Structure formats: C-alpha cells, structure tokens
Amino acid sequence: MENINSIMGSFKEIYEKEEVLGRIAFRGEYEQYGVSEIHCIDLIGKIENPNVTKISQRMNMTRGAISKLCKKLLNSKLIDKYKKPDNDKEIYFKLTKLGEELYNQHDIKHKLWEERNNKFFKNIDKEEQEIVANFLNKFNNYLDKIIESEGDK
C-alpha cells in the first residue's frame, strides 16, 4: 500500500508542478487566462468546425461549462461565433486576431514544454520508458472504464 500511496502522491506532485510551470510560462500578457481558456482556444484553432459539442467532448467538460467558457472568450474578443449558411441552428467558433496570437503563443510554449521534458526522458533507457508507458496506459484504461460505468448511473 505504501508504494501505491507514493505513486499517487507523485502523480499529484507532477500535476501540481506542471500547473505551476504552465502559469510561469504564461506570465505577463496572457496571465489573465486560465488553463481551460487556453486549451479551448487551442482546440478552436485546431479542430474543424468547432462548436460547443465538439469542444466539450475533446475537453471532457459539460456543454454548459464550455458555453460559459466560450462566452468568456467572446467577451474577451478572443473568438467570434458564426453560423453556416446551410445550418442556421448550429453555432461555430473561430479565433479572432487576438485569439490567434494567444493560440500561436500557446503553440510555442507547448513546443518548449516538450523540449524541456525531452531533456529528462532522453536520459531514461527504452526499457524503463516502456514499463512506465505500459503502466500509465493500463491505469488510464482502468480509469476510463470507471468513468464509463459511473457515467451511466
């Protein structure tokens, strides 16, 4: 049980440290935006025909939460909404010029984050990487099954 607590504690620490590093990376002009806002902007910039449903599925958040998030992004002039001529009901989103700047800044920061972590992982031998990757994959699958079964209740 001690190993399990240690592993779970390490997951928590890594998550918290990544959050801190993320806030440090976006210090300055983008500091007022939360992680969810930045990830939402990232998705709007990447996916085809982004709407509340697609964004909520990709971010694992409720449609209501995404609607609030998008309203905030609209008010901040980071995104615009539009409708397609052949579908008057569905609302889609696109990045504004300011939103594209944040999207590009996030992309740069994400590449730096990958480079930073790759410096660590290149010193870990392949066998150890495979063991960790297999463990994390199994744990993620386990959590997916719980989410799926609990979500049906």
C-alpha positions as protocol buffer text, in pm:
chain_id: "A"
residue {
  index: 1
  type: MET
  ca { x: 0 y: 0 z: 0 }
}
residue {
  index: 2
  type: GLU
  ca { x: 294 y: 230 z: 68 }
}
residue {
  index: 3
  type: ASN
  ca { x: 406 y: 208 z: -299 }
}
residue {
  index: 4
  type: ILE
  ca { x: 55 y: 289 z: -420 }
}
residue {
  index: 5
  type: ASN
  ca { x: 36 y: 597 z: -197 }
}
residue {
  index: 6
  type: SER
  ca { x: 380 y: 701 z: -315 }
}
residue {
  index: 7
  type: ILE
  ca { x: 280 y: 661 z: -682 }
}
residue {
  index: 8
  type: MET
  ca { x: -45 y: 853 z: -636 }
}
residue {
  index: 9
  type: GLY
  ca { x: 139 y: 1123 z: -441 }
}
residue {
  index: 10
  type: SER
  ca { x: 392 y: 1151 z: -723 }
}
residue {
  index: 11
  type: PHE
  ca { x: 111 y: 1188 z: -980 }
}
residue {
  index: 12
  type: LYS
  ca { x: -36 y: 1470 z: -772 }
}
residue {
  index: 13
  type: GLU
  ca { x: 302 y: 1641 z: -735 }
}
residue {
  index: 14
  type: ILE
  ca { x: 377 y: 1616 z: -1108 }
}
residue {
  index: 15
  type: TYR
  ca { x: 33 y: 1758 z: -1194 }
}
residue {
  index: 16
  type: GLU
  ca { x: 78 y: 2047 z: -950 }
}
residue {
  index: 17
  type: LYS
  ca { x: 429 y: 2123 z: -1077 }
}
residue {
  index: 18
  type: GLU
  ca { x: 312 y: 2118 z: -1440 }
}
residue {
  index: 19
  type: GLU
  ca { x: 37 y: 2364 z: -1339 }
}
residue {
  index: 20
  type: VAL
  ca { x: 297 y: 2593 z: -1178 }
}
residue {
  index: 21
  type: LEU
  ca { x: 524 y: 2568 z: -1482 }
}
residue {
  index: 22
  type: GLY
  ca { x: 226 y: 2647 z: -1705 }
}
residue {
  index: 23
  type: ARG
  ca { x: 148 y: 2961 z: -1504 }
}
residue {
  index: 24
  type: ILE
  ca { x: 514 y: 3063 z: -1517 }
}
residue {
  index: 25
  type: ALA
  ca { x: 521 y: 3011 z: -1895 }
}
residue {
  index: 26
  type: PHE
  ca { x: 219 y: 3238 z: -1943 }
}
residue {
  index: 27
  type: ARG
  ca { x: 328 y: 3509 z: -1703 }
}
residue {
  index: 28
  type: GLY
  ca { x: 275 y: 3855 z: -1839 }
}
residue {
  index: 29
  type: GLU
  ca { x: 21 y: 3949 z: -2102 }
}
residue {
  index: 30
  type: TYR
  ca { x: -158 y: 3610 z: -2108 }
}
residue {
  index: 31
  type: GLU
  ca { x: -166 y: 3566 z: -1731 }
}
residue {
  index: 32
  type: GLN
  ca { x: -533 y: 3659 z: -1702 }
}
residue {
  index: 33
  type: TYR
  ca { x: -643 y: 3349 z: -1895 }
}
residue {
  index: 34
  type: GLY
  ca { x: -697 y: 3016 z: -1725 }
}
residue {
  index: 35
  type: VAL
  ca { x: -573 y: 2680 z: -1843 }
}
residue {
  index: 36
  type: SER
  ca { x: -921 y: 2582 z: -1966 }
}
residue {
  index: 37
  type: GLU
  ca { x: -949 y: 2902 z: -2166 }
}
residue {
  index: 38
  type: ILE
  ca { x: -612 y: 2844 z: -2331 }
}
residue {
  index: 39
  type: HIS
  ca { x: -695 y: 2481 z: -2408 }
}
residue {
  index: 40
  type: CYS
  ca { x: -1031 y: 2586 z: -2552 }
}
residue {
  index: 41
  type: ILE
  ca { x: -857 y: 2839 z: -2777 }
}
residue {
  index: 42
  type: ASP
  ca { x: -610 y: 2568 z: -2878 }
}
residue {
  index: 43
  type: LEU
  ca { x: -895 y: 2337 z: -2980 }
}
residue {
  index: 44
  type: ILE
  ca { x: -1081 y: 2608 z: -3169 }
}
residue {
  index: 45
  type: GLY
  ca { x: -761 y: 2671 z: -3361 }
}
residue {
  index: 46
  type: LYS
  ca { x: -706 y: 2302 z: -3436 }
}
residue {
  index: 47
  type: ILE
  ca { x: -1038 y: 2129 z: -3497 }
}
residue {
  index: 48
  type: GLU
  ca { x: -1264 y: 2159 z: -3797 }
}
residue {
  index: 49
  type: ASN
  ca { x: -1597 y: 2337 z: -3739 }
}
residue {
  index: 50
  type: PRO
  ca { x: -1552 y: 2383 z: -3364 }
}
residue {
  index: 51
  type: ASN
  ca { x: -1880 y: 2403 z: -3172 }
}
residue {
  index: 52
  type: VAL
  ca { x: -1983 y: 2353 z: -2809 }
}
residue {
  index: 53
  type: THR
  ca { x: -2042 y: 1979 z: -2855 }
}
residue {
  index: 54
  type: LYS
  ca { x: -1705 y: 1906 z: -3019 }
}
residue {
  index: 55
  type: ILE
  ca { x: -1516 y: 2120 z: -2769 }
}
residue {
  index: 56
  type: SER
  ca { x: -1692 y: 1965 z: -2469 }
}
residue {
  index: 57
  type: GLN
  ca { x: -1615 y: 1614 z: -2592 }
}
residue {
  index: 58
  type: ARG
  ca { x: -1248 y: 1692 z: -2652 }
}
residue {
  index: 59
  type: MET
  ca { x: -1203 y: 1875 z: -2321 }
}
residue {
  index: 60
  type: ASN
  ca { x: -1411 y: 1627 z: -2116 }
}
residue {
  index: 61
  type: MET
  ca { x: -1625 y: 1910 z: -1984 }
}
residue {
  index: 62
  type: THR
  ca { x: -2001 y: 1961 z: -1988 }
}
residue {
  index: 63
  type: ARG
  ca { x: -2164 y: 2155 z: -2269 }
}
residue {
  index: 64
  type: GLY
  ca { x: -2276 y: 2410 z: -2008 }
}
residue {
  index: 65
  type: ALA
  ca { x: -1920 y: 2463 z: -1888 }
}
residue {
  index: 66
  type: ILE
  ca { x: -1798 y: 2506 z: -2246 }
}
residue {
  index: 67
  type: SER
  ca { x: -2081 y: 2751 z: -2320 }
}
residue {
  index: 68
  type: LYS
  ca { x: -1970 y: 2963 z: -2022 }
}
residue {
  index: 69
  type: LEU
  ca { x: -1608 y: 2936 z: -2128 }
}
residue {
  index: 70
  type: CYS
  ca { x: -1688 y: 3039 z: -2486 }
}
residue {
  index: 71
  type: LYS
  ca { x: -1898 y: 3331 z: -2362 }
}
residue {
  index: 72
  type: LYS
  ca { x: -1597 y: 3450 z: -2164 }
}
residue {
  index: 73
  type: LEU
  ca { x: -1373 y: 3411 z: -2471 }
}
residue {
  index: 74
  type: LEU
  ca { x: -1627 y: 3601 z: -2683 }
}
residue {
  index: 75
  type: ASN
  ca { x: -1635 y: 3884 z: -2428 }
}
residue {
  index: 76
  type: SER
  ca { x: -1254 y: 3890 z: -2426 }
}
residue {
  index: 77
  type: LYS
  ca { x: -1256 y: 3922 z: -2807 }
}
residue {
  index: 78
  type: LEU
  ca { x: -1051 y: 3602 z: -2844 }
}
residue {
  index: 79
  type: ILE
  ca { x: -1312 y: 3420 z: -3052 }
}
residue {
  index: 80
  type: ASP
  ca { x: -1605 y: 3504 z: -3279 }
}
residue {
  index: 81
  type: LYS
  ca { x: -1914 y: 3295 z: -3337 }
}
residue {
  index: 82
  type: TYR
  ca { x: -2071 y: 3224 z: -3672 }
}
residue {
  index: 83
  type: LYS
  ca { x: -2335 y: 3010 z: -3841 }
}
residue {
  index: 84
  type: LYS
  ca { x: -2307 y: 2825 z: -4169 }
}
residue {
  index: 85
  type: PRO
  ca { x: -2548 y: 2930 z: -4446 }
}
residue {
  index: 86
  type: ASP
  ca { x: -2687 y: 2576 z: -4472 }
}
residue {
  index: 87
  type: ASN
  ca { x: -2735 y: 2533 z: -4092 }
}
residue {
  index: 88
  type: ASP
  ca { x: -2899 y: 2823 z: -3912 }
}
residue {
  index: 89
  type: LYS
  ca { x: -2921 y: 2640 z: -3578 }
}
residue {
  index: 90
  type: GLU
  ca { x: -2563 y: 2540 z: -3502 }
}
residue {
  index: 91
  type: ILE
  ca { x: -2316 y: 2797 z: -3370 }
}
residue {
  index: 92
  type: TYR
  ca { x: -1947 y: 2759 z: -3455 }
}
residue {
  index: 93
  type: PHE
  ca { x: -1641 y: 2942 z: -3328 }
}
residue {
  index: 94
  type: LYS
  ca { x: -1329 y: 3086 z: -3487 }
}
residue {
  index: 95
  type: LEU
  ca { x: -1029 y: 3268 z: -3348 }
}
residue {
  index: 96
  type: THR
  ca { x: -1000 y: 3644 z: -3373 }
}
residue {
  index: 97
  type: LYS
  ca { x: -665 y: 3807 z: -3444 }
}
residue {
  index: 98
  type: LEU
  ca { x: -606 y: 3833 z: -3069 }
}
residue {
  index: 99
  type: GLY
  ca { x: -715 y: 3469 z: -3027 }
}
residue {
  index: 100
  type: GLU
  ca { x: -472 y: 3360 z: -3298 }
}
residue {
  index: 101
  type: GLU
  ca { x: -190 y: 3541 z: -3119 }
}
residue {
  index: 102
  type: LEU
  ca { x: -270 y: 3352 z: -2799 }
}
residue {
  index: 103
  type: TYR
  ca { x: -304 y: 3026 z: -2997 }
}
residue {
  index: 104
  type: ASN
  ca { x: 39 y: 3078 z: -3157 }
}
residue {
  index: 105
  type: GLN
  ca { x: 193 y: 3174 z: -2822 }
}
residue {
  index: 106
  type: HIS
  ca { x: 50 y: 2857 z: -2668 }
}
residue {
  index: 107
  type: ASP
  ca { x: 191 y: 2650 z: -2953 }
}
residue {
  index: 108
  type: ILE
  ca { x: 538 y: 2794 z: -2895 }
}
residue {
  index: 109
  type: LYS
  ca { x: 511 y: 2733 z: -2519 }
}
residue {
  index: 110
  type: HIS
  ca { x: 391 y: 2378 z: -2583 }
}
residue {
  index: 111
  type: LYS
  ca { x: 695 y: 2305 z: -2803 }
}
residue {
  index: 112
  type: LEU
  ca { x: 924 y: 2446 z: -2532 }
}
residue {
  index: 113
  type: TRP
  ca { x: 746 y: 2227 z: -2276 }
}
residue {
  index: 114
  type: GLU
  ca { x: 809 y: 1921 z: -2495 }
}
residue {
  index: 115
  type: GLU
  ca { x: 1177 y: 2014 z: -2536 }
}
residue {
  index: 116
  type: ARG
  ca { x: 1210 y: 2065 z: -2159 }
}
residue {
  index: 117
  type: ASN
  ca { x: 1063 y: 1723 z: -2081 }
}
residue {
  index: 118
  type: ASN
  ca { x: 1251 y: 1551 z: -2363 }
}
residue {
  index: 119
  type: LYS
  ca { x: 1577 y: 1656 z: -2193 }
}
residue {
  index: 120
  type: PHE
  ca { x: 1472 y: 1441 z: -1899 }
}
residue {
  index: 121
  type: PHE
  ca { x: 1329 y: 1147 z: -2094 }
}
residue {
  index: 122
  type: LYS
  ca { x: 1627 y: 1108 z: -2326 }
}
residue {
  index: 123
  type: ASN
  ca { x: 1828 y: 1001 z: -2019 }
}
residue {
  index: 124
  type: ILE
  ca { x: 1581 y: 722 z: -1936 }
}
residue {
  index: 125
  type: ASP
  ca { x: 1653 y: 395 z: -2114 }
}
residue {
  index: 126
  type: LYS
  ca { x: 1397 y: 249 z: -2355 }
}
residue {
  index: 127
  type: GLU
  ca { x: 1309 y: -45 z: -2131 }
}
residue {
  index: 128
  type: GLU
  ca { x: 1226 y: 184 z: -1839 }
}
residue {
  index: 129
  type: GLN
  ca { x: 1022 y: 410 z: -2070 }
}
residue {
  index: 130
  type: GLU
  ca { x: 822 y: 110 z: -2191 }
}
residue {
  index: 131
  type: ILE
  ca { x: 750 y: -6 z: -1836 }
}
residue {
  index: 132
  type: VAL
  ca { x: 624 y: 340 z: -1737 }
}
residue {
  index: 133
  type: ALA
  ca { x: 428 y: 383 z: -2062 }
}
residue {
  index: 134
  type: ASN
  ca { x: 260 y: 41 z: -2017 }
}
residue {
  index: 135
  type: PHE
  ca { x: 176 y: 118 z: -1655 }
}
residue {
  index: 136
  type: LEU
  ca { x: 25 y: 457 z: -1742 }
}
residue {
  index: 137
  type: ASN
  ca { x: -169 y: 308 z: -2032 }
}
residue {
  index: 138
  type: LYS
  ca { x: -317 y: 38 z: -1805 }
}
residue {
  index: 139
  type: PHE
  ca { x: -404 y: 293 z: -1537 }
}
residue {
  index: 140
  type: ASN
  ca { x: -568 y: 524 z: -1794 }
}
residue {
  index: 141
  type: ASN
  ca { x: -772 y: 234 z: -1934 }
}
residue {
  index: 142
  type: TYR
  ca { x: -878 y: 141 z: -1581 }
}
residue {
  index: 143
  type: LEU
  ca { x: -990 y: 498 z: -1512 }
}
residue {
  index: 144
  type: ASP
  ca { x: -1173 y: 512 z: -1848 }
}
residue {
  index: 145
  type: LYS
  ca { x: -1373 y: 202 z: -1751 }
}
residue {
  index: 146
  type: ILE
  ca { x: -1468 y: 355 z: -1417 }
}
residue {
  index: 147
  type: ILE
  ca { x: -1571 y: 680 z: -1584 }
}
residue {
  index: 148
  type: GLU
  ca { x: -1777 y: 487 z: -1836 }
}
residue {
  index: 149
  type: SER
  ca { x: -1954 y: 277 z: -1571 }
}
residue {
  index: 150
  type: GLU
  ca { x: -2006 y: 568 z: -1328 }
}
residue {
  index: 151
  type: GLY
  ca { x: -2124 y: 798 z: -1608 }
}
residue {
  index: 152
  type: ASP
  ca { x: -2413 y: 564 z: -1690 }
}
residue {
  index: 153
  type: LYS
  ca { x: -2563 y: 595 z: -1341 }
}
